[in-house]
């Protein structure tokens, strides 16, 4: 996956019990280059998303949410998005907490240029299975 950038509000939301990363539903939102997310965005409503009419499920599966020796790690299953018609363009893959009341934002990846999927094409969000999406000490 492209470099992960967290939203500033994620740190506070985590400390105030907005997120339970081990059990909440995490989902991906896609944004075009013209509608780039910024670190100061806080909730999904702050973003302008693309249309998902021709796209497969955007829900992410959590493999593990655990700590070892004081280091927390969130590991996610790679997400394969499949187009059943034209999808995009998008440049940013935003992870948000779909369980949280206001769909609070967690972080995003910048893929450096817009991507458009044609019917039958796939795009894989390749989450790091070893180091996880994030680690915290």
Secondary structure, 3 states (H helix, E strand, C coil): CCCEEECHHHHHHHHCCCCCCCCCCEEEEEECHHHCCCCCCCEHHHCCCCCCCCECCCEECEEEEEEECCEEEEEECCEEEEECCCEEEEEEEEEEECCCCCCEEEEEEEEEEEEEECCCCEEEECCCCCCCCEEEC
